[in-house]
Amino acid sequence: MSGRPSRNVLLILADQWRGDCLSALGHACVRTPHLDALAAEGTLFRRHFGQASPCGPARASLLTGMYLQNHRSVANGTPLDARHTNLALEARRLGHAPALFGYTDTSPDPRRHDPADPALRSYEGVMPGFDPACLLTESIEPWAEHLRAKGYPVPEQAREIYRTAEPFGPAVYRAEDSDTAFLADRVTAWLTGRGRQPWFGLAAFIRPHPPWVAPDPYHRLIDPAATPPAVRAPDWRTEADGHPWLAWHLARQRTDCWVAGADLDPRTLDAGTLARLRATYYGLVAEFDAQVGRILTLLRKTGALDDTLVIVTSDHGEMLGDHWMLGKAGYFDEAYHVPLIVRDPDRSGGGTVDAFTEHVDLMPTILEWLGGTPPAQCDGRSLLPLLGGSPVPADWRRHAHWEFDFRDVARGEAERALGMRPGQCVLNVLRGERYKYVHFAGLPPLLFDLDADPGQFRNLADDPAHAALVRDHAQALLSWRMENDERVLANMLLTPGGVVGG
């Protein structure tokens, strides 16, 4: 396949970054000057959605261009079928060797490995086709080695470095030595060595993913009193009445994953503690912004920005206390709506796009920009026609779609609690301009009027007056799934003259 290998691509991924957390979007306290400047030079997509959560399924969709219903890597640890191609493999066909900084959380296909292969003991594998220039998984190596070399007393369990000296206090490491700064250091060092050689880099930052601990000055950057209040019912029990899945999930959230050493239950967080958590989260967003700014400054200084497609987004969002939830489970927009900025040097100053866009659109966008053709497996469409202020095509999608699979293969917890088979533990969302429909395979549906009820507190699905709307949305969701069934061989035909289509 021929392409334009003289072009560069920089795909920057944050982890668990909410779609409202850009100061360019008018957030009350988030500070993102570097990303705001990038958005002003490029195009800001205001209604961009990931396809799934958590990280593994979300990144599988982004890097294969496929909906969850097709790639079927439904959870962290669910293998990704080796028959699927991906962004890195396709980029190699166009003359690029994509370098990875961070992680892809790709669970390998066990049919390609011996059962004793250590690769089958972790969900944190590398997507085939990427060259790991700096692999930074949950073990936090090699960042921990970097800290030791700087004289930090890194605990035997390296992740204990995230514990603070005082409850909800600042990190014990300096900002210039943080995990975010460390990864940016590795990226800038690699870019400095590129010279004029074309390159393709994926920089996958962990922040603002928990544990929510930030070094000063980011720990103190945002006043907790200035953070917006959570969007939620008056109490968690009232919230839980909204749906059987929500009631089950709210009762099982307690964990220390959000703050190292603090066993938090989102149902009982007092307002002050939640505000402190939100302030730390926004501080981590600001730190991410500053480190992205460093990378962009280098690209401008070297002139490489003139030949580089820059895309900044996140794998999924974060509830951050909304609906009495922390994390990224379920069906609410906060867990799937993510920022997206695209700076194409060929199409500058594109303003904002309000059309619904999705992660499955990114692989076709990058491949088309490199001069290639997206493979048949891609479920999305290139965003290039939307850049530079161009009008949205008349046949563009009118809904965003996402899926969440909550089966528990290892323990069967959801299946027992909700009385369902594993294949029933899944929901699909059809999110339109006004209405949002949530279909559960084994539980009652949800319908929300987003104009009258933007917080999504009143379920209209069981209201006879809205029965026709429920029917129409269920039919539209079924049609969407049918239209997007896996198609790689379906669009081929063997004839006396050979293979037709493709």
BELNORKA-V266858 format. One record per residue. SS is DSSP state (alpha for helix, beta for strand, coil for the rest). NEAR is the number of other C-alpha atoms within 8 Angstrom. Layout:
# BELNORKA-V266858
ss->[SS | SS]
near->[NEAR | NEAR]
This chain:
# BELNORKA-V266858
ss->[coil | coil | coil | coil | coil | coil | coil | beta | beta | beta | beta | beta | beta | beta | coil | coil | coil | coil | coil | coil | coil | coil | alpha | alpha | alpha | coil | coil | coil | coil | coil | coil | coil | alpha | alpha | alpha | alpha | alpha | alpha | alpha | alpha | alpha | coil | beta | beta | beta | beta | beta | beta | beta | coil | coil | coil | coil | coil | alpha | alpha | alpha | alpha | alpha | alpha | alpha | alpha | alpha | alpha | coil | coil | coil | alpha | alpha | alpha | alpha | coil | coil | coil | coil | coil | coil | coil | coil | coil | coil | coil | coil | coil | coil | coil | alpha | alpha | alpha | alpha | alpha | alpha | alpha | coil | coil | coil | coil | coil | beta | beta | beta | beta | coil | coil | coil | beta | coil | coil | coil | alpha | alpha | alpha | coil | coil | coil | coil | coil | alpha | alpha | alpha | alpha | coil | coil | coil | beta | coil | coil | coil | coil | coil | beta | beta | beta | beta | beta | coil | coil | coil | coil | coil | coil | coil | alpha | alpha | alpha | alpha | alpha | alpha | alpha | coil | coil | coil | coil | coil | coil | coil | coil | alpha | alpha | alpha | alpha | alpha | coil | coil | coil | coil | coil | coil | coil | coil | coil | coil | coil | coil | alpha | alpha | alpha | coil | alpha | alpha | alpha | alpha | alpha | alpha | alpha | alpha | alpha | alpha | alpha | alpha | alpha | alpha | coil | coil | coil | coil | coil | coil | coil | beta | beta | beta | beta | beta | coil | coil | coil | coil | coil | coil | coil | coil | coil | coil | coil | coil | coil | alpha | alpha | alpha | alpha | coil | coil | alpha | alpha | alpha | coil | coil | coil | coil | coil | coil | coil | coil | coil | alpha | alpha | alpha | alpha | alpha | coil | coil | coil | alpha | alpha | alpha | alpha | alpha | alpha | alpha | coil | coil | coil | coil | beta | beta | beta | beta | beta | coil | coil | beta | beta | beta | coil | coil | coil | coil | coil | coil | alpha | alpha | alpha | alpha | alpha | alpha | alpha | alpha | alpha | alpha | alpha | alpha | alpha | alpha | alpha | alpha | alpha | alpha | alpha | alpha | alpha | alpha | alpha | alpha | alpha | alpha | alpha | alpha | alpha | alpha | alpha | alpha | coil | alpha | alpha | alpha | alpha | beta | beta | beta | beta | beta | beta | beta | coil | coil | coil | coil | coil | coil | coil | alpha | alpha | alpha | coil | coil | coil | coil | coil | coil | coil | coil | alpha | alpha | alpha | coil | beta | beta | beta | beta | beta | beta | beta | beta | coil | coil | beta | coil | coil | coil | beta | beta | beta | coil | coil | coil | beta | beta | coil | alpha | alpha | alpha | alpha | alpha | alpha | alpha | alpha | alpha | alpha | coil | coil | coil | coil | coil | coil | coil | coil | coil | coil | coil | coil | coil | coil | alpha | alpha | alpha | alpha | alpha | alpha | coil | coil | coil | coil | coil | coil | coil | coil | coil | coil | beta | beta | beta | beta | beta | beta | coil | coil | coil | coil | coil | coil | coil | alpha | alpha | alpha | alpha | alpha | alpha | coil | coil | coil | alpha | alpha | alpha | coil | beta | beta | beta | beta | beta | beta | coil | coil | coil | beta | beta | beta | beta | beta | beta | coil | coil | coil | coil | coil | beta | beta | beta | beta | coil | coil | coil | coil | coil | coil | coil | coil | coil | coil | coil | coil | coil | coil | alpha | alpha | alpha | alpha | alpha | alpha | alpha | alpha | alpha | alpha | alpha | alpha | alpha | alpha | alpha | alpha | alpha | alpha | alpha | alpha | coil | coil | coil | coil | coil | coil | coil | coil | beta | beta | beta | beta | coil | coil | beta | beta | beta | beta | coil]
near->[5 | 7 | 9 | 9 | 10 | 7 | 11 | 12 | 11 | 12 | 10 | 12 | 12 | 15 | 15 | 13 | 17 | 14 | 14 | 9 | 12 | 14 | 13 | 7 | 7 | 6 | 10 | 8 | 9 | 13 | 9 | 13 | 8 | 10 | 11 | 11 | 8 | 10 | 13 | 11 | 10 | 17 | 18 | 13 | 13 | 11 | 13 | 14 | 15 | 15 | 16 | 13 | 17 | 11 | 11 | 17 | 14 | 14 | 12 | 14 | 16 | 16 | 11 | 15 | 19 | 14 | 10 | 13 | 6 | 8 | 13 | 9 | 15 | 10 | 11 | 12 | 11 | 10 | 10 | 13 | 10 | 8 | 4 | 9 | 8 | 12 | 11 | 13 | 11 | 10 | 12 | 11 | 9 | 14 | 9 | 11 | 12 | 14 | 11 | 15 | 17 | 13 | 12 | 11 | 13 | 15 | 17 | 12 | 10 | 9 | 5 | 6 | 9 | 7 | 6 | 5 | 8 | 6 | 8 | 12 | 6 | 9 | 13 | 11 | 12 | 11 | 10 | 7 | 10 | 12 | 8 | 9 | 7 | 10 | 11 | 12 | 9 | 5 | 7 | 10 | 9 | 9 | 10 | 10 | 8 | 8 | 12 | 10 | 7 | 6 | 6 | 8 | 6 | 11 | 8 | 4 | 6 | 10 | 9 | 9 | 9 | 10 | 11 | 13 | 8 | 6 | 5 | 9 | 9 | 12 | 14 | 10 | 8 | 9 | 10 | 6 | 9 | 10 | 8 | 12 | 11 | 11 | 13 | 12 | 8 | 10 | 11 | 10 | 8 | 8 | 8 | 7 | 6 | 9 | 6 | 5 | 6 | 10 | 11 | 11 | 11 | 12 | 13 | 13 | 13 | 10 | 13 | 14 | 9 | 9 | 9 | 13 | 16 | 11 | 13 | 11 | 7 | 14 | 16 | 9 | 9 | 14 | 8 | 10 | 5 | 8 | 12 | 5 | 5 | 8 | 8 | 11 | 10 | 6 | 7 | 11 | 7 | 9 | 15 | 12 | 9 | 11 | 8 | 10 | 8 | 12 | 13 | 11 | 8 | 13 | 7 | 6 | 10 | 9 | 9 | 10 | 8 | 10 | 14 | 12 | 6 | 8 | 9 | 10 | 9 | 12 | 8 | 5 | 9 | 6 | 6 | 7 | 8 | 10 | 12 | 10 | 10 | 11 | 14 | 15 | 10 | 14 | 15 | 15 | 15 | 12 | 10 | 13 | 12 | 10 | 11 | 11 | 10 | 9 | 11 | 9 | 8 | 9 | 10 | 10 | 7 | 7 | 8 | 11 | 11 | 7 | 10 | 12 | 15 | 12 | 11 | 12 | 11 | 13 | 16 | 20 | 16 | 13 | 12 | 9 | 12 | 10 | 11 | 12 | 12 | 11 | 8 | 14 | 8 | 7 | 10 | 6 | 6 | 11 | 16 | 18 | 15 | 17 | 17 | 12 | 14 | 12 | 14 | 11 | 10 | 4 | 10 | 11 | 10 | 14 | 11 | 9 | 10 | 7 | 11 | 11 | 11 | 13 | 13 | 18 | 15 | 14 | 15 | 16 | 12 | 11 | 14 | 11 | 9 | 11 | 10 | 11 | 7 | 9 | 5 | 7 | 11 | 13 | 10 | 12 | 10 | 12 | 10 | 7 | 9 | 11 | 12 | 11 | 10 | 8 | 6 | 8 | 7 | 4 | 4 | 7 | 8 | 8 | 9 | 13 | 11 | 12 | 13 | 13 | 9 | 8 | 12 | 10 | 6 | 4 | 5 | 10 | 7 | 12 | 13 | 8 | 7 | 9 | 7 | 10 | 7 | 10 | 7 | 10 | 15 | 13 | 12 | 11 | 13 | 13 | 10 | 9 | 7 | 7 | 11 | 13 | 14 | 12 | 11 | 12 | 9 | 8 | 7 | 7 | 9 | 11 | 12 | 14 | 12 | 12 | 7 | 5 | 10 | 7 | 7 | 9 | 9 | 7 | 10 | 10 | 11 | 7 | 7 | 5 | 5 | 10 | 10 | 7 | 7 | 11 | 8 | 8 | 10 | 10 | 8 | 8 | 9 | 8 | 8 | 8 | 8 | 7 | 6 | 8 | 8 | 7 | 9 | 9 | 6 | 7 | 8 | 10 | 8 | 8 | 7 | 4 | 5 | 6 | 9 | 8 | 6 | 8]
